[in-house]
């Protein structure tokens, strides 16, 4: 793992992984691909979720809370498609 990284480097690594993977990386994917460890993320942001918020990203799927804004936008899209 890298010795020390700052906030901008963590954000850049997460965005780069997102671009390469086509989805927001999980913490293990970030460790494996970008070689940024859990300690570096926690030291800089406190939690991986806060790091994703700083990148204006959010993970989706089982076990992740859906933001109200995202939920509303998806609902509105469904309503429009069904008329």
N, C-alpha and C positions, 0 to 999 in steps of 0.2 A: 504494500500500500504506500501511498505518497506520505512524505514526512509531515508537511503542513500545507494546508490549503486555506484560502480565504473565501469569503462569502461569494464573490464574483466568480471564482473558479468553480465552486460547487454548482452555482446556477448555470454556468456555461456547460459544465459536464452533464447536468440533467437535461438541458435543452438539446445538446448534441446526441445524447442517448435516445431521446424522444424522436429526434429526426431520423436516426439510423434504424431504430426498431419499428417505427410506425405507431408506437403507443407509448404512454408514459411508463418509464421503467419502474419496476419494484425496487426496493432497497437492495435485495441480493443481485439483481441485474445491474444496478449501478455499481456495486462493489466489484462485480466480475468484469464488466465492460470498461468502466471509466477508472477503475482502481481507486475509488474513493471509499474509504471505510466508514463504518457506522459512527466511530468516534469523531471523525472530522465533521460529519453532518450534525451530530448532536452538539458538538462544541460550538458550531457556528449558528445553528438554528434552534436547537433544543430537541426537535423531532423531525422525522422525515416529512411528515405532513406539512409542517411549517415551511420546510425547504420547498416543497411543491407549491405552496401558496405564494412564496416569494417569486417563483417562476410563472405564476398565474396558470398552473396546471392542477389537475386533480386525477387521482386514480379512480377507476370505476370497476364495478364488479361486486361479487359477494364479499361482505365484510367491510365495505367502504360506505360511509355516509354520503348521500347524494345532496349536493347543495340545492337549496330551494330554487334558486335561479335556473339551474340546469333542469330540475324536475319540471318547472313551469314551462320552459322552452320546449321540452320534449312533449309535454301534454298539449301545448298550443299547436305544435306541428301535427300531432295526431288528429286534433279537432279539425284543423284546416284540411287535412287530407281526406277525412271522412265527410266533410261538409257539415 
